Amino acid sequence: MTEEELNARFNVVEKLTNLFKFERMLHLVVTSTSLIILFASIILTIQKEKAGSTELTLMFGSSGLITYAAGRLLRMWDQALKVIVGGKIDEKI
């Protein structure tokens, strides 16, 4: 990949991120807020000693809520890097 091609891809990603800046910020705020609320509820559940292995697995496991929420925060950056390096972006949501 030439430097000109890399710069062109970078410019495309930069334009797209600027175009959807409001939506990105709103998504980050909502997802971060929900993650904070989720952590707070987990802490309260643990403090009240009502958190069993099932509840903790649902919160922290590979298919848990925290894993999913944190993964959604990083999804856009993963897609942007794929565009820059020339990888295919999958359309799964």
C-alpha positions in Angstrom: 0.0 0.0 0.0 1.4 3.3 -1.0 1.5 6.4 1.2 -1.0 8.2 -1.0 -3.4 5.3 -0.8 -3.0 5.2 3.0 -3.6 9.0 3.2 -6.7 8.7 1.1 -8.1 6.0 3.3 -7.3 8.0 6.4 -9.1 11.0 4.9 -12.2 8.9 4.2 -12.3 7.7 7.8 -11.7 11.2 9.1 -14.6 12.6 7.0 -16.9 9.8 8.2 -16.0 10.3 11.8 -16.6 14.1 11.5 -19.9 13.5 9.6 -21.2 11.3 12.4 -19.6 13.1 15.3 -22.9 13.8 17.2 -24.1 10.2 16.8 -20.8 8.9 18.0 -20.7 11.1 21.1 -24.3 10.3 21.9 -23.6 6.6 21.6 -20.5 6.9 23.7 -22.4 8.8 26.4 -25.3 6.4 26.5 -23.1 3.3 26.4 -20.7 4.7 29.1 -23.6 5.7 31.3 -25.2 2.2 31.0 -21.9 0.6 31.8 -21.5 2.8 34.9 -25.0 1.9 36.1 -24.3 -1.7 35.4 -21.1 -1.6 37.5 -23.0 0.2 40.3 -25.7 -2.5 40.4 -23.1 -5.2 40.5 -21.3 -3.6 43.4 -24.5 -3.2 45.3 -25.5 -6.8 44.6 -22.1 -8.0 45.8 -22.2 -5.8 48.9 -25.6 -7.1 49.9 -24.2 -10.7 49.4 -26.9 -11.6 46.9 -24.5 -12.2 44.0 -24.2 -15.9 43.3 -22.1 -17.6 40.6 -25.0 -17.4 38.2 -25.4 -13.6 38.5 -21.7 -12.9 38.3 -21.4 -15.2 35.2 -24.2 -13.3 33.5 -22.5 -10.0 34.2 -18.9 -10.8 33.5 -18.9 -14.0 31.4 -18.0 -14.0 27.7 -21.6 -13.4 26.8 -22.2 -11.1 29.8 -23.6 -7.6 29.9 -20.3 -5.9 30.7 -18.4 -7.7 28.0 -21.0 -6.7 25.4 -21.3 -3.1 26.5 -17.5 -2.6 26.6 -17.2 -4.3 23.2 -19.7 -1.9 21.7 -17.6 1.1 22.8 -14.7 -0.2 20.7 -16.6 -1.4 17.6 -16.4 1.9 15.6 -12.7 2.2 16.1 -12.2 -1.4 14.9 -14.2 -0.7 11.8 -12.2 2.5 11.1 -8.9 0.7 11.4 -10.1 -2.0 9.0 -10.9 0.7 6.4 -7.5 2.2 6.8 -5.5 -1.1 6.5 -7.8 -2.4 3.8 -9.6 -5.1 5.6 -13.2 -6.1 4.9 -15.8 -4.7 7.4 -18.4 -7.2 8.4 -22.0 -6.0 8.5 -23.0 -7.9 11.7 -24.5 -5.8 14.4 
